[in-house]
Amino acid sequence: MTTNYSGLTQLGAKAEIPSSPENAPLETFSNPHPNVDYTVRLTAPEFTTVCPLTGQPDFATLVVDYVPGDRLVESKSFKLFLNSFRNHGTFHEDCTVYVHNRLREALAPKYIRVVGLWFARGGIPIDVVVETGSLPPNCSPLPLGKSTYRGGRE
């Protein structure tokens, strides 16, 4: 099992939260098992942004499921990328699609699904799902039941 971690700059080092999502690098590394199809889930139960008009905070559980090709996302890099949204103004739909597109570009996965389960604003929660690629036949989508997330919401 050989994996090349030589390009990683954030893991194991002090790293500042990027000033914006556009400035946030998403670091990747070689998939040690590129010939095996498997699903990776990343869950961010405390994801935050702000409304681009009012500046009020918005909260979501963000769930990313992907079947890797040749690359995996480095988790500290992913965390810093998500933290860069904390003071960034964006609407729920735009934010969820943006996260999906950045991960798709960085990873070129066989399949990727990004789900944003946004907490109610004005009494209406907005849930956004965006996916691309094909789920390999031997992979099952992980369940999206709202109460099944570690640290998630009911």
N, C-alpha and C positions, 0 to 999 in steps of 0.2 A: 504494500500500500504506500504509494508515493504521491504526495500532494505538494504543489509549489505554493508557498505562502510569501514568496519574496517581494511581491508588489504591495503588500499591506503596510499602510503608514499610520493607521490609527490604533490598531490593536496593540495593546501593551505599552501605549504611550499616552501622555496627557494630550487631550484633543478638545478644542473649544467647540461649542455648538455653533454650526454655521449660521451666518446672518440671514440667510433665506434658503428656501428649498433649491433654488437655481444654483446656489453656490455650494451645495452640500454634495460631496463626492459619495458615490455608492461603490464601495470596494467589493471586489469579487475574488474568488480563488477557484482553482481547478476542482472539479467534482472528482473525488477519488473512485467513484463507481459510475462512470458515464454510460455503461452498458446495462445498468439496472434501473428500471423505472420505479420511482418511489415518490411519495408526496411529502413535501416540507410545509409545515404550518408555522407562521410567525403571527403572534397575536399581541396587539398593543391596546390593552384595556384602558389606558389613561391618555389617549391621543387628544391633543388640543390644538385648536386654531382660533382665530378671531373672525367675527363677521367683518367683511370688507367695508360695510357702510356704517355700522354702529360702533365697531371696535369691541363689542361684547364677546366674551369667550364662548366657544362652541366645543363640545366634548363628544368623543366617539370611542367605540371599540372598533379598531381596525384589524381585519383578519386577512392575511395573505396566505394562499395555498398555491404552491407551484410544484411542477414536476421538472426537475433540473435537466438541462442538457449538459453542456461541458462546464458550466460555472455555477457556483453557489454564492449567495450574498453573505458577506461577513457581518455578523450580528451587531457589533459595536458601530460600524459604519451605518447600518440600517437604523439603529437607535438614534444616532446623531442626525441623520437625515430626517427622521420623524420629529425630533425635537426642534428642528429648524422651522417647523410650522407654528410653533407656540405663539409667536407674535406676528404671524403672517396672515393677512386678510384674504380669505377665499371662501367661496360658497361650497357647501357640502359636496355637490355633484362634481364640481371642477376639481376639488381636492382629491377625491377618491380616484377619479380618472387620471389625474396627474401622477399620483403614487403608482398606479398600475403602469402607466406609460414609461416612467423612469425605470421601474424594475424590469419591465419587458425589454427595454433598450440595453440595460446593463447585463442582463442574464441570458437573453435569448432562450428562454425556457421552452420545453415542449408544450407546456400548459401553464397558465397563470390565471388566478382569480383573486381579485381584491374586493373586499366587502367593507363598506363603511356603515356601521350601525350608529347613527347619530342620535344623541339624546334630544328629547323634545325641545323645541323652540316655539313658543306661542301655542303650545299644546299639540304640535304635530312633529313626531319623529320622522326623519328622512333616512331611509335605508337605501344604499346605492351598491349595486353589484356590477362589476365589469370583468369580463374574462376573454381570453384569447387562446388560441392553440387548441389542440385536441388532447383530451384526457386519454392516456394509453389504456388499452383494455384491461390490463392487470392492475390498474390503479383505481381506487374508489375515491370519490370526492368525500372529504371529511364533512361531518354533519355541521349545519349552521344553526342548530337550536340555540336561541339567545341565552338560555340559562346554562349552556355547557362550557362557556369560556372560563378559563382560570382567571379569576379576578374580574370577571365580566359582570354584566348587568342582568337583572331578572326581567 
